[in-house]
């Protein structure tokens, strides 16, 4: 709870102002019962016309002021809540960016998204009016209680004993609701993950006639969420028990108060005001219990969010990490062993030196660890044993940013952002000029097809480059590396989606790009292997 509230610190002053406004709104709400008392006893019964006008103006002023203050309070708390939630989302987002592939690779995208779309919105209520409402409700409870005691101590003392029992019922209901709410949140996260996965896999689903199977899974996830939501709704009816208790006590107050009015011991307006205040007395108790339930829900969400934020990244920078500059390009894999799980080792005691300016092709069966070596060089993971060196220095000695800045990569399945062609190429070097972008595209034999697109370099490529062919996506990825112009280049099946004619032309372009640079090529095509200075065989381990 305390940690959740620390995110509120930058807006604490505004939140305090919101608290003051909340108390003011609650205080203005107490005016109406008192107006009712004066209207009945002093105006209607006594026929005081002059007082009627004053009461109307006073009540109108209280209503207008209450509406304005309430509107300002809502806007203020909305802004504070949204701003604080943004900070929390940024903390979660930044942590996901620095966590290794070992963490994010085990999670579905939808599960990671649930923290942003489901958990933090639940926590956001604490940053808006929830806590301030709790304080204002406590203040209102004691003010109402004092007013009721001043009106009729005997009836007040009759109503008070039922309040603790009412609070206990609400608290027990809140405990039940916490577990049910956590279940709903988990089911909602699973549904989001299922939906995201299926929307991303529509093409594969259609190609393998999996529509029926996937629709069953989709319906099952929705049904599970529905059942959990209904269970939460049913358990919420426990709160009605508390309402029945409050109603029973109110009936008792009306009966006894009514007798006093009939016997001339109490004015009618006083009884009407007392009944109104009585409802206000149980309101804060119910609100506080509701807030407690909301806090329990928020704490469950906070636990999931902070579990991610507290996860220690497997790959970290050393305290004295330095910038990698002046790279010549010699790469050494020294006694490297690595496994994604204890049962499945991928590399064991792998040794290889790639000299500066050399182009080396990594070959081997699928699963032998070729791509894993690239991931280790980029420090997506760290080896279980051994070390990787650049120009004789361990890669762990360098900052992650400078290490990756000096390495250009074209993956087998390049990722394009949903933005323009030019913006995707500029990822290689964000400060480059458009002339340099054009030159990089020409070098990758991409300029011709780009200019044929509806908006040329301003054409939106669609999500993950969905509006382009596989070969076009790979050529844009190559253009990105041409623009980056790094001393070390990695080509992971970089021409697998190209036809033989385009591959031949790009191989010529790549040969110019690789001149005086170190390059590691992962390829199965014989033409790609032949263009390398030498071939290193990565052997599949026997399990």
N, C-alpha and C positions, 0 to 999 in steps of 0.2 A: 504494500500500500504506500509506504513512504517513498519507495523508489519510483512508483508510478507518478506520484505527486511532484517529484523533483523536476519533471519535464514542464511543470507549470511555473517554475521559478521566474522565467523572463517576463511573465505577464501577471505576476503576483499583485502588483499595484492595481491593475485593471480589475483583477478578480476581487480584490477588496472593495473597490467601488461597486462592483456588481452585487456583492454581499449587502452593502448598505442599501442599494436600490431594492433588493429582494425583501429586506426587513421593512422598508418603507411601503412596498406593495402589500405585504402581509398586514401592516398596521392599518392601511387605508381600507382593507377588507373588513376590519372590525367596526367600521363606521355604520354599515348598513343595519345590523341588529339594533344598535342604539337609536338610529333614526326611526326604525319601526316602533320602538317603545314610545318615543316622543310623539310620533304621529298618532298612535292609538290613544295614549293616556292624556296627552296635553292638547292635542288638536281636535281629533274626532269626538272624544268624550266631552271635553271642556269647551269645544267650539271656538278655539283660538285661531282666527284667520291670519292675523299678523305673523304668528309663529309658523304657520303653514308655509308662507312665502320664504321665510328665512331657512326653514328646513329644506325646502326644494332647492334653493340656491346652494346651500351647504352640501347637499347630497350630490348635486350636479358637479360642483367643484371637485368633490372627492372622486367621483367617477372619471371625470376628464383627466385629473392629475394621475389617478391610478392607471388609466389607459396609456398615457404618455410615458410614465415611468416604466410600466410593464413592457412597452415596445422597446424603449431604450435598453432595458435590462436584457431582453431577448436577443437584440442585435449584438450587445456587448458580449454576452456569454457565447453566442454563436461564433463570433470572431475569435474569442479566446480559445474556445474548444477546437475550432478548425486549425488555428495557428499551432496550438500545442500538438495536435494530432499530426500535423505536417512534420514537426520536429521528430516525433516518435517514428513516423514512417521513414524519414530520412536516416535515422539511426539504424533501423532494420535494413533498409536498402543498402547502406554503406557496409553493414556487416556481411550481408549476402555477397557483396562484391569482393570482399577480402577472404571469405571462406573458400577453402580449396574445393576442387572438383570432387574430392572424396565425400564432402558433405552434400553439395547441391546435386551431385550425380545420383544420390540415393533417393532424392525427393522428386515427386512429380511437380511440374510447374504450377499446377492448380493448387497443390498443398502449400507451396511457398506463397502463392498469391493470396491464400486465405488469411494470412497474417495482416495483409493490407486491406482486404475487402470485407473481412468478417471480425477478426479479433480487435484490431485497433478502433474501428467504429464503436464497438462495445465499450472499450476503455474511454472513448472520447466523452461519454456522458459525465465522467468524473471531472473532466476539464471544463465542462460547461456549467450547468446550474446545479448539479447533484449535491455537491458538498455545501455550497452556499445555501441551497434549499434546506438542507438538514439543519444548519445553524438557525436559519430564519424560522423553521418549523418549531424548533426547541424554544426559541424566544416567544413565538406566537402561543405555544402551549401554556407557558407560565403566565403570559399576559391575560389570555382568555380565562385561565383558572382564577387569577386574581379578580377579574371582573365578575365572574360567576359567584365567587365568595362574597363579593360586595353586594350582589343582588340578592342571593338566598343561600346562606351557608349550609342550611340543612339539606336542601336538594343537591347542592354541590357535593357534600360529603357522601350522599347516597350514591352519586354517580362515580366517584373516584375509585372505589374498590374494584370496579369492573375493568378499569384501564390496564392494570398489570396483567390480568388474565387475557385481555385483548392483545396486548403486546406479545405475550408468550405464544399465543396461537399464530400470530403473524410471523414471529421469529421461526417457529417450527415449520411453517409453510415455506419460509424463505430457504431453509436448509434443504427441504425437498426439491425446491425449484432450482437450487444451485446445481445439483447433480443432473437433473433433467435438462437444464440449460446447457451444461457442458456437453452432454450427449448430442443435443441439437447442433451446437457449434461444430462438433467433430463430424457429424453427418453432412453438415453444410459444406465443410472444407472438402470432404470426400466427393460430394456432388460437383463442386467447382472444379476439382482436379479431373474428374471423369469427363465433364463437359469440355474442358480445355483440350484434353487428350483426344477426344473423339472429333472435335472440330478440326484439330490439326491433322488428323489421320483420315479425313474423308476420302481422299484419293486412294489410299491404300485399302480402305474398307470396301470401296467400290471395286477395285481391281481383284480382290480376293473373295468377292461375294460375302462379305462379313456384315452386311447391313442388318440382317435379322439378329445375329448374335450381339452386335453392338447396341441395337435398340433395346434388347432385353436387359443388357447391363445398365443402359441409361435409365430405363424405366425402374429397374430395381433400386438404383441409387436415389431416384426421386421418391419411390415408395418408402424406403427406409427413412428418408428425411421427413416425409409426411407423418409416419408412425411416431417418430420421436417428437415432432411438433405437437401432435395430438396428445401424447403422454404429458408433455409440458403443460398443455392447455388444461387437461383434466386435473393435474396436480395443483394448478392455479386456483381451482375451485375451493381448495382448502381455505383460501382467504375468505370465502363467503361465510365460514363459521364465525370468524371475527366480526363480520358485518351483522350476522344474526344476533350476536351478543350485544353489539352496540344498539341494534334496533330494540331488543328486549329491554335494555336499560332505559332507552328513550321513552318507550311506552310506559314504563313505571314512573318516570319523571312527569310525563303528561298527565297520568292519572292522579298522582299526588298533588302536582301543581294545579291541575284543574279543580280539585277539591278545595284548595286554598283560595282560588279565585271565586268559586261559588260561595264560599264562606266569608268572603270579603277580607281575607287575610293577605291577598296579593292582587295587584292591578293586572288587567289583561295584557297590557303592553309589556309589562315586566316578564310575564310568562312567555310571551312570544319571543322577546329578546333572549330570555334564558334558554329556550329551546334552540334558537339559532346558534347561540354560543356553545351549547352542548354539542351540536354537530361539528362545530369548529374544534372542540376539544379532542374528539376522536380523530378528526382529520389529520392533525400533526402526527399522532401516534401511528396511524396507517401510513402516512407519507414517509415517516422515518423508517418504518419496517420495509416499505417498498424500496426506499433508498438502500437499506441494508441488503435487500435482495439484489438490487442493481450492482452494488459494490461487490457482492459475492460473484456475480456473473463477470464483472470487470476483472476481478482478481484471477478467475480461471483463464480469461483471455490474456491477461498480463503474464501469467505463468508461461503460456505457450510462446508469447512474443519474447520474453526475457530469456527463455531457454535457448532461442536462436541467437539473441544478442550476446549471451554469455558463452556461447560455444567458442572454444579456443580454436583459431585457425591452425591447421596442420602446417601450412606454409606461412612462415613469418620472416620479416626482415630482421637481421641482427642489429643490435643497438648501434653499432658503429658502421653500418652499411654505407658504402661510398658509391658515387656515380661511376658507371662504366663508360669510359671514353677512350678514344684512340684505338679502337678495336682492329687488330690485325686479322683475327678470325680463326686461330687454332683452337680446336675443340677436342677435349679428351674426356672419354668416359672411363673412369677408373674403378674397376672392381664393383660394378653396379649390380645390386640385387633389389628387386621390387615385386610386390604382390598387392593386388587390390583386396584380397582376403587371404587369411592364413591358409585356407585350403587350396588356393589357386595361385601359386607363384608364377610370375610372367617372365622375369629376368633373373638370372643367377650368375654372379661373378662375370658380368659382361665388361670387356675391355676393348677400347678402340681409340685411336688417335686420328683425327681428321686435320690435315695440315691447312694452313692459311692459303686461301685461293683455290683449294681443291674441291672438286665436285664428286661426292660419294653417293652411290645409290645403295639404299638399304633394301635387301630382298629377303624373302622368307615366307613361310606359310602364314595364313591368316591366324592371328592370335599369338604370333611369335614375339611380339613386343616392339614392332617397328614404330608404330604411332606412340606407344608408351615412351620410347626414348625421346621423341620430340616433346611430349608433355613434360618429361623430367627436365629437359633442357630449358623449356620456358618456365619452369617451376610452377606448373599447375599442380604437381605433386613433388614431394621430395623422396629420394630413394631410401629404402630401408637400410641399405648398406652401401658404402662407397661414396664417391663424389664426382661431380662434373666440373671441369675447369675450362675457362676461356682465357687464352693467352697465358696459361700457367696459373691463373688465379681461380679459386673456387667460386662458382656462381653465387653461392650463399653470401659472399662478401659484398655483393652489389645490391643496390636498391632494385626492387622489382620493376619499377617504371623504367629505369635506365637499361636494365637487362632486356626487357621486351622491346624497348625503343630501337635497339640495335639488331633486332631479329625481325625479318619479314616472313610472314607465313601465308601460304595459300593452302587452305584445307581441302580435303576431298569434297566436302559438302559446304561450300562457302556460305556465310551468313550475310544477307543484305538487309539493311534497315528499311523500313517503310518511309523512304524519302526519295529525293531525286537521284538520278544517275550520278550527277556531279558531286552531290553530297556524299554518296557512298564511296566514290573514288577519293575524295578529299580526306576520308578517314585515315588514309596513309600518311598524309602530312597536312593537317588542317590549315596551315597558313599559306599554302601554295596558291599561285595565281592560276587563273583559268587557262592561260597558255600552257602552263606546266601540266594541267589536267589533260588538255588536248594531246600533248606530247606523250603522256603516259598511256592514254587510250590508244593512240596510233601504234605505240610500241607493242601493246598487247593485242593488236589487230581488232580493237573494239570500236574505233572511231566510226567506221563505215556503218555498222548496224545501229550505233547510238544516234547518228544524224538522221537515220531513217525512221526513228521512233517519232510518235506524234508531236512531242514537245522537245525532241532532241535531248540535250543534257539536262533539261528541266523535267523530263518525264519521270513520274513516280513509278517506282519499280514494283510496288505492291508488297504485301507482307512476305518476308523471306525471299523476295524477288519472284513472286508468283506470276508476274506478267511477262517474264523472260524465260527463254529456254535454258536448259542446264549448261549448254556450251556458252551462252551469253553471260550467265552468272559467273562462270569460271573465268571468262576473259575480263570481266569487271574486277574480280578478285586479283587477277594478275596485274591489271592496271593500277590497282591500289598499292601493290608492292613495288611496281616500277616507280610510282610517285614517292613512296617512302624512301627508296634508294638506300637500303640498309647494308652493312658490311657482311651480314650472315643471312642467308635465305634458306627457307624450308619449303619444299614443294611436296605436299602430301597428296599423291594422285591428282596433281593439279591439272592434268589434261585428259582425265578419264571421260569427260562428257563431250569431248571434241571429236569431230570426224577426222579422218586421216589427213585430208587436205589442210584443214585449219590447224591440226596438230603440227604438221610439218612447218607451216609458216611461223607458228608461235614458238616452236623449238628453235628456230633461227633467232627470233627476238629474244628468247630466254638465254640463248648462248651469249648474246651481247650483254644482257643484264648480268650474267654470272661472271663475266670477265673480271679477274682480280678480286673475286669475292669467294667466300666459303659457302658451299651449298650442300644441303642434305636432301636427297630425293627419295621419296618412297613411291615406287611404281611397280606395276606388274607387266606393263607393255615393254616388249623387247627394245623398241626404238628409244624409249626413255632411258633404259638401262645402258644401252650402247653409247649414249651421249655422255655418260659419266666417265670420270678419270679412272675409277675403279668401283668394284661392287663388294659390299660387306654383307655376308650372310648372317642373318639373325635366326637362330635355331629355336624351334618350338620345344619347350621343356616337356619332359615326360612326367606325368603325375602318377 
